[in-house]
Each structure stands twice: as structure tokens, then as C-alpha cells.
Amino acid sequence: MEKTIVELFAGVGGFRLGFERASKDWQTVWANQWEPGKKNQYAFDCYKYHFEKFGGINQFSNMDISSVDVKNIPKHTLLVGGFPCQDYSVAGTNAKGIEGKKGVLWWEIKRIIEAKRPPFILLENVDRLIKSPAKQRGRDFAIMLECLNQLGYGVEWRIINAEEYGLQQRRRRIFIFAYSKNTKYYQQSNHDFFEKCFPIKSSETVSTIVLPSNLLEISNKFSFLFGNSGKMLNGLISTCRVYADICTKNITLSDIMIDKAEKEYFLTPELLEKFKYMKGAKREERTATSGFKYFFSEGSIPFPDILDRPARTMLTSEGSNNRSTHIVADKTTGELRKLTPIECERINGFPDNWTDTGMPKNFRYFCMGNALVVDLIEIMAKEINKIFEQEIYI
Ligand SMILES: C[S@@+](CC[C@H](N)C(=O)[O-])C[C@H]1O[C@@H](n2cnc3c(N)ncnc32)[C@H](O)[C@@H]1O
């Protein structure tokens, strides 16, 4: 089968890089990236800069995905994208239809799948998707699964922590692999995509459940504790808790650090004190804007960051002075400093200076907080490549 990709929410191109590393056969025929409410579209510019340079069939779209006419999206065999965990609930409309909330990107993905019917789909989201919202555990994921079921897709999912597979970041994300009923892959009895990519040591069955076929019913009442792995075929879900076959030799934070950073990354005495406070344990009285007094407490987090382990999860706030910002002891001087943008790129498996395409430094950190561990995509792309080699789309 032809290997053509449409990349949604493309950011700085983590999916595309991973697929291109896996095989030169993959062609991204269309990509969309738009940073809401921003005049400067730095991530889009970075994406375009890199992939335009390397040639190939390129079509870049820099507009809100909700205003993209599906007619402008080319036919493709694989749809990929990382998108946010939002409120996927639906409401009944007067016309007896159902309607999701405005601005919720899942509905845009669904609209595109409905119109283009790609045989395969690979999506990424934060791990809490399977237990959201807090008041109705699993509702949002069930809505997503039922949408895919109604569109004629089988689904496999797995929460993967990159660290468990020897990589350089403790980043836990859910990956969702879906395939149309019209694929040969769907007809096979063994669906173990994620196990092939990411071996497991053991698993415990959580349960089997039939999804209600009515989205409104799921939205109003459904609640279920999904395991970190599972599949859905014909609306029948089986889910289990799997334990990774943990790789004991990791790439560590120290491995990816540069030898010596420039002066601007080092902490001033004032900043050092600020970080000591932010990262430390505290129990203190605070006053809410309403005047209500309460006790705030939190435990300490390692300060400075441990170098012989993978990095902690990188957030979009990495560039700011925040409790979750990494602070490391410089390899040459031993003095404390922030990570450099290159180190952040390495933590996600991007080439050095990938985001050095004219954006301010803070955006370089922001883009990396938004991105994914490219190595994971490369592993999955190799497996999808094998599936595609066998595939004839009916
Ligand atoms: C989780 S990030 C994906 C990052 C990407 N996988 C990468 O490797 O860089 C989601 C992206 O969706 C973009 N986005 C958010 N709302 C959007 C919209 N309405 N239309 C198009 N893109 C949007 C954000 O700017 C962000 O870059």
C-alpha cells in the first residue's frame, strides 16, 4: 500500500521525523499546524523550514484546523497527530443530533477521518486521557473509541513511558493505533501492535466491556477504568494492565548534556534561592483571592536534577522559572544551570538546533514541551512499515 501521511497538529514535526527516520518511503503529503491566538507562527515556520529544504511532496497548512475545508486535504493512507486532552462530552441538539463542545480538537480529527477514511491512524495524547474527566472516569476516551467504532475502525492503545524503553526522558503518553475494517490488518486475529514495538514482561486482564452505541449515553453516564493497554474491535473492548519489559540501560540526562553551557544558563544567586524554595518541601498559609485562608503543602522534588537517570517530563514551561524546570550541575564547572535548547531537543530525540529557525529562545523550550520522543515514533513507524508491506486496501 502507498505510504502517504497527513500530519495534524504537526508542531515542529516529531511524527514526520520519526517516520522519515524509519523509512524514506513515507511521504507526508499534507501537514497542518496553527498556534491559536499567535501572530508569529514559530512552530509552523520551523516545520516548513526543515521539510521544504529536504524536498518531497510538501503541502503545508497554517490555519486553524477547524477552518480547513476537507476538500483541501489530500487522500492519504495514514493520519497522524498529537492533540490535547479536552472535554469530549456531547449534548443533544434540537435536530436530534449530537454536538460536541466548540474548539475541541477531537471533533476536527473525527471530521477529517469521516471525510477521508484513511486506512490507518496513529494518535498521541497525554496519559490521563483514559481517566478523564475526574468526575466520570474514562468518559472522554470511551467517546473517542465509540466515534472510531462508528466510523468502522478497530483500535489498539497503550500508555508508553519512553524511559522504560531505554530512552532519555520519563515521558508517559498514550498512543492510539486505529485501522479501518477494510484493511487486511483488521481481519487478522492477532492484534498486538504495541507489544511488537514495546515488549512487555507481564499483563493482568482488567476487563472486557461492550461500549454503548449511543454517544449521548456514554457522555451522560458512562464511566470505566481503562487499563494502560487495550483494544477495541466491533465495539467490544478488552483492556489490561501491562508491565513493560524494562530496559535497564537508559540514555541518561548526563549522556545528552553538552560539556559546558554559556553563561546565560547559569543561576544567579537570587535565582538559586528562588529555585531552592520552589523545589523544596513546604507547608505554608496562603490567602485565596476571595480572602479565604488555607494551608498549602507540597513535597520536595530532586534539586538539582539527577544526572544518571533520564530527564523528567519536559513541559511547555521549561524555559521559565518554574518548579518543574530542570536544573542541572554543569559538567565542567559543577555550577547549577538551566538546560540549553539543544539539550531539550536531545531529550526528545530531535537533531541539535532543530528549533533554531528564527524563534525566540523561550519558544524553543515551548515547542519541545509540546513535542514527543521521536525515537518512539521511529519504533512504531518501523512496525507500521511492515504492516503496510502486507497490506492491500479493499
Ligand atoms: C501536542 S502539540 C503536537 C506537537 C507535535 N507532535 C511535535 O512533534 O511538535 C499540538 C499542536 O497543535 C497545535 N494546535 C493547537 N490548536 C490548533 C488548531 N486549532 N489548529 C491547528 N493546530 C493547532 C499547537 O500549536 C501544537 O503545536
The ligand as a MOL file (V3000), in Angstrom:
LIG
                    3D

  0  0  0     0  0            999 V3000
M  V30 BEGIN CTAB
M  V30 COUNTS 27 29 0 0 0
M  V30 BEGIN ATOM
M  V30 1 C 0.8100 18.4580 21.4000 0
M  V30 2 S 1.3300 19.5640 20.1700 0 CHG=1
M  V30 3 C 1.9380 18.4740 18.9330 0
M  V30 4 C 3.4120 18.5880 18.7330 0
M  V30 5 C 3.9980 17.7540 17.6270 0
M  V30 6 N 3.6540 16.3660 17.7200 0
M  V30 7 C 5.5090 17.9130 17.5800 0
M  V30 8 O 6.2070 16.9330 17.4570 0
M  V30 9 O 5.9930 19.0460 17.6840 0 CHG=-1
M  V30 10 C -0.1860 20.1530 19.4770 0
M  V30 11 C -0.0240 21.2090 18.4070 0
M  V30 12 O -1.3240 21.5490 17.9110 0
M  V30 13 C -1.3230 22.9320 17.5920 0
M  V30 14 N -2.7270 23.3990 17.5870 0
M  V30 15 C -3.4970 23.7380 18.6600 0
M  V30 16 N -4.7150 24.1200 18.2580 0
M  V30 17 C -4.7390 24.0170 16.9050 0
M  V30 18 C -5.7320 24.2750 15.9100 0
M  V30 19 N -6.9410 24.7120 16.2510 0
M  V30 20 N -5.4290 24.0570 14.6110 0
M  V30 21 C -4.2020 23.5910 14.2630 0
M  V30 22 N -3.2130 23.3460 15.1670 0
M  V30 23 C -3.4750 23.5550 16.4650 0
M  V30 24 C -0.4510 23.5670 18.6650 0
M  V30 25 O 0.0880 24.7880 18.2280 0
M  V30 26 C 0.6230 22.4990 18.8880 0
M  V30 27 O 1.7670 22.7550 18.1130 0
M  V30 END ATOM
M  V30 BEGIN BOND
M  V30 1 1 1 2
M  V30 2 1 2 3
M  V30 3 1 2 10
M  V30 4 1 3 4
M  V30 5 1 4 5
M  V30 6 1 5 6
M  V30 7 1 5 7
M  V30 8 2 7 8
M  V30 9 1 7 9
M  V30 10 1 10 11
M  V30 11 1 11 12
M  V30 12 1 11 26
M  V30 13 1 12 13
M  V30 14 1 13 14
M  V30 15 1 13 24
M  V30 16 1 14 15
M  V30 17 1 14 23
M  V30 18 2 15 16
M  V30 19 1 16 17
M  V30 20 1 17 18
M  V30 21 2 17 23
M  V30 22 1 18 19
M  V30 23 2 18 20
M  V30 24 1 20 21
M  V30 25 2 21 22
M  V30 26 1 22 23
M  V30 27 1 24 25
M  V30 28 1 24 26
M  V30 29 1 26 27
M  V30 END BOND
M  V30 END CTAB
M  END
